[in-house]
Amino acid sequence: MEIRKNLASGAASVVSEGELAEINRLSQKPLRAGEVYTFALRLCDNEVDRDFERFDEGCLRELGPLFVGRSGIFDHQWSTKGQSARVYRTEVIREEGRLTAAGDTYCWLKAYAYMLRTEGNAELIREIEGGIKKEVSVGCSVGKRVCSVCGKEQCAHVPGHMYGSRLCFLTLREARDAYEWSFVAVPAQRSAGVVRKSMQKGATLKALVERSGEESLREELRQLEQEAALGRGYLQGLRQEVTRLAALADEDLDGKIFAAIAERLEEAELLELRRVYRRRTEGPVGAQLRGRSQEESGSAFMV
């Protein structure tokens, strides 16, 4: 039986080397990070939707690999002209502590899709980022639709009707095939929502710059990296100097422990410590003769 369910598309993510490798398994030629645009999709979940149907978790997990490589189109119009993007990876997300109307843990099928950064796709990319192209619907087939009231596939119960205190809905099981996913206007699933644009785990400034493809940004990043390296070198030298001066000023000081403490100090704190320890170590000679009586060290002040 053919099933179409609507949810919402997601937001752009940074193309890491690992993601790019997965994308290139589907492409005819190796693509660079600057050539592709990626975004996340909430394809379907296990909540009861407006059609009074729901996927169970097992079905979602079966659908995951079936959607890898499937095209994104518009309004389920099966035409090559509408092919805009392609899914390259999926995963099932479980939200512990959140229960569905059926009483089990809420989970949903997350897909990652890519499209080419071309002039023809520029407007669609802007619409995705602007939240205009948002909802999507999946086209797939399942083996069973089971009634929540009696547990049968064929019965007289009507989805959406109450039988005593029980709502009748159909649970979709045994995924058979995944055809496509489409941008649509009205989603069927109530929890349809954008996977908001955010800095993904592992995303770095360097990854963002590489994704942009702008040489001017790459040059600016290289300059920043050089300046950062100089700054780290300066702080490391300052920490070493403060640790050395501290050891000279106090012979009972544990150098390793103090060095570990210095690693956590910022420039202003290190400069103040350097000022204090320099004054102690560069003062009169007698100030360095610790542990001796006045009589023993008195001669040090004689001219």
C-alpha positions as CSV (number, residue, x, y, z in Angstrom):
1,M,0.0,0.0,0.0
2,E,1.3,3.5,-0.9
3,I,1.7,6.0,1.9
4,R,2.4,9.8,1.7
5,K,3.2,11.7,4.9
6,N,4.1,15.3,5.3
7,L,6.6,16.8,7.6
8,A,8.9,19.8,7.5
9,S,12.2,20.3,5.8
10,G,15.2,21.5,7.8
11,A,18.0,24.0,7.7
12,A,21.4,24.2,6.2
13,S,24.4,22.4,7.8
14,V,28.1,22.6,7.2
15,V,29.6,20.1,4.8
16,S,32.3,18.2,6.7
17,E,34.8,15.9,5.0
18,G,32.8,12.9,6.2
19,E,29.6,14.3,4.8
20,L,31.2,15.1,1.5
21,A,32.5,11.5,1.2
22,E,28.9,10.2,1.7
23,I,27.6,12.7,-0.9
24,N,30.3,11.6,-3.4
25,R,29.1,8.0,-3.2
26,L,26.0,9.2,-5.0
27,S,27.6,11.7,-7.4
28,Q,29.0,10.9,-10.8
29,K,32.1,13.0,-10.2
30,P,33.8,14.1,-7.0
31,L,32.2,17.2,-5.6
32,R,33.9,19.9,-3.5
33,A,32.4,21.4,-0.3
34,G,31.8,24.7,-2.1
35,E,29.8,23.1,-4.8
36,V,27.1,21.6,-2.6
37,Y,24.4,22.9,-0.3
38,T,23.1,20.6,2.5
39,F,20.1,20.7,4.8
40,A,18.3,18.4,7.3
41,L,14.8,17.0,6.9
42,R,12.4,15.6,9.4
43,L,10.8,13.0,7.0
44,C,8.3,11.3,9.2
45,D,7.7,10.3,12.9
46,N,5.7,7.8,15.0
47,E,3.0,10.3,16.2
48,V,-0.6,10.0,15.2
49,D,-1.1,12.5,12.3
50,R,-4.1,14.3,10.7
51,D,-4.9,11.2,8.7
52,F,-5.1,9.2,12.0
53,E,-2.1,7.1,10.9
54,R,1.3,6.6,12.4
55,F,4.5,4.8,11.6
56,D,5.9,2.6,14.4
57,E,9.5,2.9,15.3
58,G,10.4,-0.3,13.6
59,C,9.0,1.0,10.3
60,L,10.9,4.3,10.7
61,R,14.2,2.3,11.1
62,E,13.3,0.2,8.0
63,L,12.5,3.3,6.0
64,G,15.8,5.0,6.8
65,P,18.1,3.1,4.4
66,L,15.4,3.0,1.8
67,F,15.4,6.8,1.6
68,V,19.1,7.1,1.0
69,G,19.6,8.2,-2.6
70,R,16.0,9.2,-3.1
71,S,15.2,12.5,-4.9
72,G,13.4,15.5,-3.6
73,I,10.7,16.8,-6.0
74,F,7.7,19.1,-5.8
75,D,4.1,18.0,-5.0
76,H,4.8,14.4,-5.8
77,Q,5.0,15.1,-9.5
78,W,7.3,12.3,-10.7
79,S,9.3,14.2,-13.3
80,T,13.0,14.7,-13.8
81,K,12.3,18.5,-14.2
82,G,11.4,18.7,-10.5
83,Q,14.4,16.8,-9.1
84,S,16.0,19.3,-6.8
85,A,17.9,17.4,-4.1
86,R,18.9,14.0,-2.9
87,V,19.1,12.3,0.5
88,Y,22.6,11.0,1.3
89,R,22.2,9.9,4.9
90,T,19.5,9.1,7.5
91,E,19.1,8.4,11.2
92,V,16.3,7.8,13.7
93,I,16.1,10.3,16.5
94,R,14.6,9.2,19.8
95,E,13.4,11.9,22.2
96,E,13.5,10.2,25.6
97,G,10.8,11.5,28.0
98,R,8.4,12.5,25.2
99,L,5.5,10.2,24.6
100,T,3.2,9.9,21.6
101,A,-0.6,9.6,21.7
102,A,0.0,5.8,21.4
103,G,2.0,5.9,24.6
104,D,5.5,5.1,23.3
105,T,8.7,7.1,23.1
106,Y,8.5,9.8,20.4
107,C,11.0,9.3,17.5
108,W,11.4,10.6,14.0
109,L,13.4,9.9,10.8
110,K,16.0,12.5,10.1
111,A,17.4,12.8,6.6
112,Y,20.3,14.8,5.3
113,A,20.0,16.0,1.7
114,Y,22.2,17.8,-0.7
115,M,21.8,19.9,-3.8
116,L,24.2,21.6,-6.2
117,R,25.0,25.3,-5.8
118,T,24.0,26.4,-9.3
119,E,22.3,29.5,-10.6
120,G,19.2,27.5,-11.2
121,N,19.1,26.3,-7.5
122,A,19.9,29.7,-6.0
123,E,16.3,30.8,-5.5
124,L,15.3,27.4,-4.0
125,I,18.3,27.6,-1.6
126,R,17.1,31.1,-0.5
127,E,13.6,29.9,0.0
128,I,14.8,27.0,2.1
129,E,17.0,29.3,4.3
130,G,14.1,31.8,4.5
131,G,11.6,29.2,5.7
132,I,9.4,29.5,2.6
133,K,10.1,26.0,1.3
134,K,9.6,24.2,4.6
135,E,7.2,21.2,4.7
136,V,7.8,18.0,2.9
137,S,5.8,14.8,2.2
138,V,7.2,11.3,1.8
139,G,6.1,8.7,-0.7
140,C,6.6,5.2,0.5
141,S,4.8,1.8,0.8
142,V,4.3,-0.4,3.8
143,G,3.1,-4.0,4.3
144,K,0.6,-3.5,7.1
145,R,-1.9,-1.0,8.6
146,V,-3.0,-2.2,12.0
147,C,-6.1,-0.8,13.9
148,S,-5.3,0.6,17.4
149,V,-8.7,-0.6,18.7
150,C,-8.7,-4.3,17.7
151,G,-5.2,-4.9,16.4
152,K,-6.5,-6.2,13.0
153,E,-5.6,-5.1,9.5
154,Q,-9.2,-5.4,8.3
155,C,-12.0,-4.3,10.5
156,A,-15.1,-2.1,10.8
157,H,-13.5,0.6,13.0
158,V,-13.2,4.0,11.5
159,P,-9.9,6.0,11.9
160,G,-10.5,9.2,13.9
161,H,-13.6,7.9,15.8
162,M,-13.6,7.2,19.5
163,Y,-14.6,3.8,20.8
164,G,-15.2,4.3,24.4
165,S,-12.1,6.0,25.6
166,R,-9.9,4.7,22.7
167,L,-9.1,6.7,19.6
168,C,-9.0,4.6,16.4
169,F,-5.9,5.1,14.3
170,L,-3.8,2.9,12.0
171,T,-0.2,1.9,12.8
172,L,1.9,1.5,9.7
173,R,4.4,-1.4,9.8
174,E,6.8,-3.3,7.6
175,A,8.3,-0.7,5.2
176,R,8.5,-2.1,1.7
177,D,9.8,0.8,-0.4
178,A,10.6,4.5,-0.4
179,Y,9.8,6.4,-3.6
180,E,10.6,10.1,-3.1
181,W,10.1,13.1,-0.8
182,S,8.4,16.3,-2.0
183,F,8.2,19.9,-1.0
184,V,4.5,20.5,-0.3
185,A,2.3,23.3,1.0
186,V,0.3,21.6,3.8
187,P,1.8,18.9,6.0
188,A,-0.3,16.1,7.5
189,Q,1.7,15.5,10.6
190,R,1.0,17.8,13.5
191,S,4.6,17.9,14.7
192,A,5.9,19.2,11.4
193,G,8.6,21.7,12.1
194,V,11.9,23.0,10.7
195,V,15.1,21.5,12.0
196,R,16.4,24.9,12.9
197,K,19.6,26.2,11.4
198,S,22.4,26.0,13.9
199,M,26.1,25.3,14.2
200,Q,26.2,21.6,13.9
201,K,28.4,19.5,16.2
202,G,31.9,19.5,14.8
203,A,31.3,22.6,12.7
204,T,34.2,25.1,12.7
205,L,34.9,28.5,11.3
206,K,37.3,26.8,8.8
207,A,34.5,24.5,7.6
208,L,32.2,27.5,7.2
209,V,34.8,29.4,5.1
210,E,35.5,26.3,3.0
211,R,31.8,25.9,2.4
212,S,31.5,29.5,1.2
213,G,34.1,29.0,-1.6
214,E,35.2,32.6,-1.3
215,E,39.0,33.0,-1.7
216,S,39.0,36.3,0.1
217,L,37.5,34.6,3.2
218,R,40.1,31.9,2.9
219,E,42.9,34.5,2.9
220,E,41.4,36.3,5.9
221,L,41.2,33.0,7.8
222,R,44.8,32.2,7.0
223,Q,45.8,35.7,8.4
224,L,43.8,35.1,11.5
225,E,45.4,31.6,12.0
226,Q,48.9,33.2,11.7
227,E,48.0,35.9,14.3
228,A,46.5,33.3,16.6
229,A,49.7,31.2,16.4
230,L,51.8,34.2,17.3
231,G,49.4,35.0,20.2
232,R,49.6,31.4,21.5
233,G,53.4,31.5,21.3
234,Y,53.5,34.8,23.2
235,L,51.3,33.5,26.0
236,Q,53.3,30.3,26.3
237,G,56.5,32.2,26.6
238,L,54.9,34.5,29.2
239,R,53.8,31.5,31.3
240,Q,57.2,29.9,31.1
241,E,58.8,33.2,32.3
242,V,56.4,33.6,35.2
243,T,57.0,30.0,36.3
244,R,60.8,30.5,36.2
245,L,60.5,33.7,38.2
246,A,58.2,32.1,40.8
247,A,60.7,29.3,41.3
248,L,63.5,31.8,41.8
249,A,61.4,33.8,44.3
250,D,60.3,30.7,46.3
251,E,62.6,27.7,46.5
252,D,59.9,25.7,48.2
253,L,57.5,26.1,45.3
254,D,56.5,23.0,43.3
255,G,57.4,24.1,39.8
256,K,55.1,21.5,38.1
257,I,52.1,22.4,40.1
258,F,52.7,26.2,39.5
259,A,53.2,25.6,35.7
260,A,49.8,23.8,35.6
261,I,48.2,26.7,37.4
262,A,49.8,29.2,35.0
263,E,48.3,27.4,32.0
264,R,44.9,28.5,33.2
265,L,45.8,32.2,33.7
266,E,45.1,34.9,31.1
267,E,47.6,37.6,30.0
268,A,46.6,40.3,32.5
269,E,47.0,37.8,35.4
270,L,50.4,36.6,34.1
271,L,51.7,40.1,33.6
272,E,50.8,41.0,37.2
273,L,52.6,37.9,38.5
274,R,55.6,38.7,36.4
275,R,55.8,42.2,37.8
276,V,55.6,40.9,41.4
277,Y,58.1,38.1,41.0
278,R,60.5,40.3,39.1
279,R,60.5,42.8,42.0
280,R,61.2,40.0,44.4
281,T,64.0,38.5,42.4
282,E,65.7,41.7,41.3
283,G,65.7,43.4,44.7
284,P,68.7,43.7,47.1
285,V,70.9,40.7,47.3
286,G,69.9,40.1,50.9
287,A,66.3,39.6,49.8
288,Q,67.4,36.4,48.1
289,L,69.2,34.9,51.1
290,R,66.2,33.1,52.6
291,G,66.5,30.9,55.7
292,R,69.5,32.7,57.2
293,S,69.6,34.8,60.4
294,Q,70.3,38.5,60.4
295,E,73.7,37.9,61.8
296,E,74.6,35.4,59.1
297,S,73.4,37.7,56.3
298,G,74.3,41.0,57.7
299,S,77.7,41.1,55.9
300,A,75.9,41.0,52.6
301,F,74.9,44.6,53.2
302,M,78.5,45.8,54.0
303,V,80.3,47.9,51.3
